[in-house]
Amino acid sequence: MHRASTSPVPPPSQGGTLPRPGTKQVTVTVQETVVEPAQSQQQPPPTAPAVRHHHHASNATKELDDLMASLSDFKVSGTGAESGTHVYREKRAWQEHYRSNPRQPESASLEHMLGSLRADMSRQGVQTPQKGCCNACDKPIVGQVITALGRTWHPEHFTCAHCNQELGTRNFFERDGRPYCEPDYHNLFSPRCAYCNGPILDKCVTALEKTWHTEHFFCAQCGQQFGEDGFHERDGKPYCRNDYFDMFAPKCGGCNKPIMENYISALNTQWHPDCFVCKDCEKAVKGKSFYAMEGKPECREPFHGGSFFEHEGQPYCETHYHGKRGSLCAGCHKPIAGRCITAMFRKFHPEHFVCAFCLRQLNKGTFKEQNDKPYCHTCFDKLFDRAQ
């Protein structure tokens, strides 16, 4: 008999709920750098027209607007023999696309634009505040940032290591330093139920060197969950006590029911102690000698001396053994072990073969019979000759 242990599934390293980032206004200050020329005259820089958008911009869009407005007035000095002041007027293709389609920017594209723009500004000597580099793309992070597993990420780059779906502010699980969404983590790393093969998310039962859902650890025959009696194992399957003994235990030679505890082994089979009895007198034999006839003990009287008589492969007590063989004395109804007298199709101890009237022993074996009883000649003549 075995007992299963129930224990909770060890909790994985869970990153927990990510903090919900709030809206943060990012202000980038761009200073104007002016280099005085050698000539006395100075050409005033043209002022770029302001571009207004008539839609509700996202945080990244607002930052991009501010940066581009600042860049409109940004000046750099010429190199080599050039003199004078030149206005920085470079317009990139993505700037033109953004200004021609102000209502269609996506957050990911804007974040990328801002990152590239800040990198360009940094190369020009203008320092802008950063929130670290993204662990996934290794680019500077502007706008919203996710901090998890001791690293920083662009929101769109903080994804499940298996399915690549964005984790956002959802719960996630960590394995070997990588984040996983909850379904993928359990499918990949949680223990499996031996019955349904599904991942075990809560408590589990450990038995037979396998793990099981608590509701799936039941008898393989009747489907009932195990109680205080525990379970029994056969061919790697668990069974309750009743089904195990009913299916696999030896059957009693008397009642044909399974033997669960003590038994008596005799006649090439096993018996319940209470079933190993003679059916005639119904007394328990309790492991002592007995007689058998037609495969069944013939009395319930205990066998004396610890031995029994066998006839045709069956056990008998001494009385019923001789009774079945016709060797009981017709006078005392006890077994005849030595000499015997056979008369009237019966057997007698010599001392029990007597006249039915005077009870004298019929020593010479001569007698007269009347109504299936033996008589000596004298008694027979007195009783029956006169009557005739």
C-alpha positions as CSV (number, residue, x, y, z in Angstrom):
1,M,0.0,0.0,0.0
2,H,1.3,3.4,-0.9
3,R,0.5,6.9,0.1
4,A,0.7,9.9,-2.2
5,S,2.1,13.2,-1.1
6,T,0.3,16.5,-2.0
7,S,2.4,19.6,-2.3
8,P,2.0,23.0,-4.0
9,V,3.9,23.5,-7.3
10,P,7.0,25.5,-6.5
11,P,6.3,29.1,-7.6
12,P,8.4,30.3,-10.5
13,S,10.5,33.5,-10.4
14,Q,7.7,35.8,-11.2
15,G,8.5,39.3,-12.4
16,G,5.3,40.5,-10.9
17,T,3.1,43.2,-12.2
18,L,5.1,45.8,-14.0
19,P,4.6,49.4,-12.8
20,R,2.2,51.3,-15.0
21,P,4.2,54.1,-16.4
22,G,2.6,57.5,-16.2
23,T,2.7,60.2,-18.8
24,K,5.9,62.1,-18.7
25,Q,6.6,65.4,-20.4
26,V,10.2,65.4,-21.8
27,T,11.8,68.8,-22.4
28,V,14.9,69.0,-24.5
29,T,16.8,72.3,-24.4
30,V,18.7,73.1,-27.6
31,Q,21.1,76.0,-27.3
32,E,21.9,78.1,-30.3
33,T,25.6,78.3,-31.2
34,V,26.6,81.4,-33.1
35,V,30.1,81.9,-34.6
36,E,31.0,85.6,-35.5
37,P,32.3,86.0,-39.1
38,A,35.4,88.0,-40.1
39,Q,33.3,90.5,-42.0
40,S,31.4,93.2,-40.3
41,Q,28.2,92.4,-41.9
42,Q,26.0,89.6,-40.5
43,Q,23.2,88.0,-42.4
44,P,20.2,87.2,-40.1
45,P,19.1,83.6,-40.2
46,P,15.8,82.9,-41.8
47,T,13.1,81.7,-39.5
48,A,11.4,78.5,-40.4
49,P,7.6,78.6,-40.4
50,A,6.0,76.9,-37.5
51,V,4.0,73.7,-38.2
52,R,0.9,73.2,-36.3
53,H,-1.0,69.9,-35.9
54,H,-4.7,69.8,-35.2
55,H,-4.9,66.4,-33.6
56,H,-4.2,65.1,-30.1
57,A,-0.6,63.9,-30.2
58,S,0.8,61.2,-28.1
59,N,3.7,61.7,-25.7
60,A,6.2,60.7,-28.3
61,T,4.6,63.0,-30.9
62,K,4.7,65.9,-28.5
63,E,8.4,65.3,-27.9
64,L,9.1,65.1,-31.6
65,D,7.3,68.4,-32.1
66,D,9.4,70.1,-29.5
67,L,12.6,68.7,-30.8
68,M,11.9,69.7,-34.4
69,A,10.8,73.2,-33.3
70,S,14.1,73.6,-31.5
71,L,16.1,72.3,-34.5
72,S,14.5,74.9,-36.7
73,D,16.5,77.5,-35.0
74,F,19.7,75.4,-34.4
75,K,22.8,76.8,-36.1
76,V,26.2,75.1,-36.7
77,S,29.5,76.7,-37.8
78,G,31.1,76.0,-41.2
79,T,34.4,74.2,-41.5
80,G,37.6,75.0,-43.3
81,A,37.9,78.3,-45.1
82,E,34.2,79.0,-45.0
83,S,33.1,82.0,-43.1
84,G,29.7,83.3,-41.9
85,T,26.8,81.6,-40.3
86,H,24.9,78.8,-41.9
87,V,21.5,77.7,-40.8
88,Y,20.9,73.9,-40.2
89,R,18.2,73.1,-42.6
90,E,18.5,69.4,-43.2
91,K,15.2,67.8,-43.6
92,R,15.1,64.0,-43.6
93,A,12.7,61.8,-45.6
94,W,11.0,60.7,-42.4
95,Q,10.5,64.3,-41.3
96,E,8.8,65.1,-44.6
97,H,6.6,61.9,-44.2
98,Y,5.7,62.9,-40.7
99,R,4.7,66.5,-41.6
100,S,2.8,65.4,-44.6
101,N,0.9,62.7,-42.6
102,P,0.4,64.2,-39.2
103,R,-2.5,62.0,-38.2
104,Q,-0.9,58.6,-38.9
105,P,2.2,58.2,-36.8
106,E,2.5,55.0,-34.7
107,S,4.0,54.9,-31.3
108,A,6.7,52.4,-32.2
109,S,7.8,54.5,-35.3
110,L,7.8,57.7,-33.2
111,E,9.9,56.1,-30.5
112,H,12.4,55.0,-33.2
113,M,12.4,58.5,-34.7
114,L,13.0,60.1,-31.4
115,G,15.8,57.7,-30.7
116,S,17.5,58.4,-34.0
117,L,17.0,62.1,-33.6
118,R,18.6,62.2,-30.2
119,A,21.5,60.1,-31.5
120,D,22.0,62.7,-34.3
121,M,21.8,65.5,-31.8
122,S,24.4,63.8,-29.6
123,R,26.7,63.6,-32.5
124,Q,26.3,67.3,-33.1
125,G,27.3,68.0,-29.5
126,V,23.9,68.5,-28.1
127,Q,23.2,66.4,-24.9
128,T,19.7,65.3,-24.3
129,P,18.3,63.4,-21.3
130,Q,18.0,59.6,-21.8
131,K,16.3,56.8,-19.9
132,G,18.9,54.2,-20.7
133,C,19.3,51.8,-23.6
134,C,16.8,49.2,-24.6
135,N,18.0,45.7,-23.7
136,A,16.5,44.3,-26.9
137,C,17.6,46.8,-29.6
138,D,20.4,48.5,-27.7
139,K,19.1,52.0,-28.7
140,P,18.4,54.9,-26.3
141,I,15.0,55.0,-24.7
142,V,12.8,58.1,-24.9
143,G,9.2,58.4,-23.9
144,Q,7.8,55.4,-22.0
145,V,10.2,52.9,-20.5
146,I,9.7,49.5,-18.8
147,T,12.1,48.4,-16.1
148,A,12.1,44.6,-15.4
149,L,14.7,41.9,-14.6
150,G,17.1,44.7,-13.7
151,R,17.1,46.1,-17.2
152,T,15.2,48.7,-19.3
153,W,13.2,48.1,-22.4
154,H,11.1,49.9,-25.0
155,P,7.5,48.9,-24.3
156,E,7.2,47.3,-27.7
157,H,10.4,45.3,-27.2
158,F,9.5,43.8,-23.8
159,T,8.0,40.6,-25.2
160,C,7.6,37.0,-24.3
161,A,10.8,35.0,-25.1
162,H,8.6,32.3,-26.7
163,C,5.6,33.8,-28.5
164,N,7.0,37.4,-28.8
165,Q,3.8,39.0,-27.7
166,E,4.2,42.3,-25.8
167,L,4.0,41.8,-22.1
168,G,3.2,45.4,-21.3
169,T,2.0,45.6,-17.7
170,R,0.8,42.0,-17.5
171,N,2.2,39.5,-15.1
172,F,5.2,37.6,-16.4
173,F,7.5,34.8,-15.3
174,E,11.3,34.6,-15.5
175,R,13.4,31.7,-16.6
176,D,17.2,32.0,-17.1
177,G,16.9,35.7,-17.2
178,R,14.3,35.8,-19.9
179,P,10.6,36.9,-19.6
180,Y,7.7,34.6,-20.5
181,C,4.0,35.2,-20.6
182,E,2.0,33.1,-18.2
183,P,0.5,30.5,-20.7
184,D,3.9,29.9,-22.3
185,Y,5.8,29.6,-19.1
186,H,3.4,26.9,-17.8
187,N,3.4,25.1,-21.1
188,L,7.1,25.0,-21.3
189,F,8.3,24.6,-17.7
190,S,5.5,23.5,-15.3
191,P,5.2,19.8,-14.3
192,R,2.8,17.7,-16.4
193,C,-0.1,15.7,-15.1
194,A,0.4,12.0,-15.7
195,Y,-3.4,11.6,-16.5
196,C,-4.2,14.6,-18.8
197,N,-0.7,15.7,-19.7
198,G,-1.7,19.3,-18.9
199,P,0.5,21.7,-17.0
200,I,0.0,21.7,-13.2
201,L,-0.6,25.3,-12.0
202,D,-1.5,24.8,-8.4
203,K,-1.2,21.9,-6.0
204,C,0.1,18.6,-7.3
205,V,0.2,15.0,-6.1
206,T,3.6,13.2,-6.4
207,A,3.2,9.4,-6.6
208,L,4.6,6.5,-8.6
209,E,7.5,8.8,-9.7
210,K,5.0,11.0,-11.5
211,T,3.0,14.2,-10.9
212,W,-0.7,14.5,-11.0
213,H,-3.4,17.2,-10.7
214,T,-5.1,16.5,-7.3
215,E,-8.4,15.9,-9.0
216,H,-6.8,13.5,-11.5
217,F,-5.2,11.1,-9.0
218,F,-7.9,8.5,-8.6
219,C,-8.4,4.7,-8.8
220,A,-7.7,3.4,-12.3
221,Q,-10.7,1.1,-12.1
222,C,-13.6,2.9,-10.3
223,G,-12.5,6.5,-10.6
224,Q,-12.9,7.3,-6.9
225,Q,-10.3,9.5,-5.2
226,F,-8.2,7.8,-2.5
227,G,-9.0,8.2,1.1
228,E,-7.2,7.3,4.3
229,D,-6.5,3.8,3.0
230,G,-4.1,5.1,0.4
231,F,-3.7,3.2,-2.8
232,H,-2.1,0.1,-4.3
233,E,0.0,-0.1,-7.4
234,R,-0.2,-2.6,-10.3
235,D,1.7,-2.1,-13.6
236,G,2.3,1.6,-12.8
237,K,-1.4,2.4,-12.1
238,P,-3.0,3.3,-8.8
239,Y,-6.0,1.3,-7.4
240,C,-8.1,1.7,-4.4
241,R,-8.0,-1.2,-1.8
242,N,-11.3,-2.9,-2.8
243,D,-10.6,-2.8,-6.6
244,Y,-7.0,-3.9,-6.2
245,F,-7.9,-7.0,-4.1
246,D,-11.0,-7.8,-6.3
247,M,-8.9,-7.7,-9.5
248,F,-5.5,-9.1,-8.3
249,A,-5.8,-10.8,-4.9
250,P,-6.1,-14.6,-4.7
251,K,-9.7,-15.8,-4.4
252,C,-11.0,-17.9,-1.4
253,G,-11.7,-21.5,-2.3
254,G,-14.8,-21.4,-0.1
255,C,-16.6,-18.1,-0.9
256,N,-14.7,-17.1,-4.1
257,K,-14.1,-13.6,-2.6
258,P,-10.7,-11.9,-2.6
259,I,-8.4,-12.6,0.3
260,M,-7.2,-9.3,1.8
261,E,-5.6,-10.5,5.1
262,N,-4.8,-13.8,6.7
263,Y,-5.5,-17.0,4.8
264,I,-5.1,-20.7,4.9
265,S,-3.3,-22.5,2.1
266,A,-4.5,-26.0,1.4
267,L,-5.5,-28.2,-1.6
268,N,-3.5,-25.9,-3.9
269,T,-5.6,-22.9,-3.1
270,Q,-6.1,-20.3,-0.4
271,W,-9.0,-19.9,2.0
272,H,-10.3,-17.4,4.5
273,P,-9.8,-18.9,7.9
274,D,-13.6,-18.7,8.5
275,C,-14.3,-20.4,5.1
276,F,-12.0,-23.3,5.5
277,V,-14.6,-25.5,7.3
278,C,-16.6,-28.6,6.8
279,K,-20.0,-27.8,5.5
280,D,-21.8,-30.6,7.4
281,C,-21.2,-29.7,11.0
282,E,-20.2,-26.0,10.4
283,K,-17.4,-25.7,12.9
284,A,-14.3,-23.8,11.9
285,V,-11.4,-26.1,11.2
286,K,-8.8,-23.3,12.1
287,G,-5.9,-24.9,10.3
288,K,-6.2,-28.4,11.9
289,S,-6.7,-31.7,10.1
290,F,-9.8,-32.2,8.0
291,Y,-11.3,-34.3,5.2
292,A,-12.4,-33.2,1.8
293,M,-15.0,-34.5,-0.6
294,E,-15.7,-33.0,-4.0
295,G,-13.4,-30.1,-3.4
296,K,-15.2,-28.9,-0.2
297,P,-14.4,-29.5,3.5
298,E,-17.2,-31.7,4.7
299,C,-17.4,-30.6,8.3
300,R,-16.7,-27.6,10.5
301,E,-15.1,-29.6,13.3
302,P,-11.5,-28.7,14.0
303,F,-9.0,-31.2,12.7
304,H,-7.3,-33.0,15.5
305,G,-3.6,-33.6,15.6
306,G,-2.9,-31.0,12.8
307,S,-3.5,-33.6,10.1
308,F,-6.3,-34.4,7.6
309,F,-7.3,-37.2,5.3
310,E,-7.2,-36.7,1.6
311,H,-9.4,-38.4,-0.9
312,E,-9.4,-37.7,-4.6
313,G,-7.5,-34.4,-3.9
314,Q,-9.9,-33.1,-1.3
315,P,-9.5,-32.8,2.5
316,Y,-11.7,-34.5,5.1
317,C,-11.9,-34.9,8.8
318,E,-11.6,-38.5,9.9
319,T,-15.4,-39.0,10.4
320,H,-16.5,-37.7,7.1
321,Y,-13.6,-39.2,5.3
322,H,-14.6,-42.7,6.4
323,G,-18.3,-41.8,5.9
324,K,-17.7,-41.0,2.3
325,R,-15.6,-44.2,1.8
326,G,-18.2,-46.3,3.7
327,S,-15.8,-47.3,6.5
328,L,-17.8,-45.9,9.4
329,C,-19.0,-48.4,11.9
330,A,-22.8,-48.9,11.6
331,G,-23.0,-49.5,15.3
332,C,-21.1,-46.6,16.9
333,H,-20.8,-44.4,13.8
334,K,-17.1,-44.0,14.3
335,P,-14.3,-44.7,11.8
336,I,-13.1,-48.3,11.5
337,A,-9.3,-48.2,11.6
338,G,-8.5,-51.9,12.0
339,R,-10.5,-55.2,11.6
340,C,-14.1,-54.9,10.6
341,I,-17.1,-57.1,9.9
342,T,-19.2,-56.5,6.8
343,A,-22.8,-57.5,7.0
344,M,-26.1,-56.2,5.6
345,F,-24.1,-54.0,3.2
346,R,-22.5,-52.2,6.2
347,K,-19.4,-52.4,8.2
348,F,-19.0,-52.9,11.9
349,H,-16.3,-52.9,14.5
350,P,-16.2,-56.6,15.6
351,E,-17.2,-55.6,19.1
352,H,-20.1,-53.6,17.8
353,F,-21.6,-56.3,15.7
354,V,-24.2,-57.5,18.3
355,C,-27.7,-58.9,18.5
356,A,-30.2,-56.1,18.3
357,F,-32.2,-57.6,21.2
358,C,-29.8,-59.2,23.7
359,L,-26.8,-57.1,22.6
360,R,-24.5,-60.1,22.8
361,Q,-21.6,-60.0,20.4
362,L,-22.1,-62.1,17.3
363,N,-18.7,-63.7,17.6
364,K,-19.0,-66.4,15.0
365,G,-20.5,-64.0,12.5
366,T,-23.7,-66.0,12.2
367,F,-26.9,-64.1,12.6
368,K,-30.3,-63.7,11.3
369,E,-31.6,-60.5,10.0
370,Q,-35.0,-58.9,10.5
371,N,-35.9,-55.4,9.5
372,D,-32.3,-54.6,8.6
373,K,-31.2,-55.6,12.1
374,P,-29.0,-58.5,13.2
375,Y,-30.2,-61.1,15.8
376,C,-28.7,-64.1,17.4
377,H,-30.5,-67.4,16.7
378,T,-32.0,-67.6,20.2
379,C,-33.5,-64.1,20.2
380,F,-34.7,-64.5,16.6
381,D,-36.5,-67.7,17.4
382,K,-38.1,-66.2,20.5
383,L,-39.2,-63.0,18.9
384,F,-40.1,-64.0,15.4
385,D,-40.8,-67.8,15.3
386,R,-43.5,-67.5,17.9
387,A,-45.0,-64.5,16.0
388,Q,-45.2,-66.6,12.9
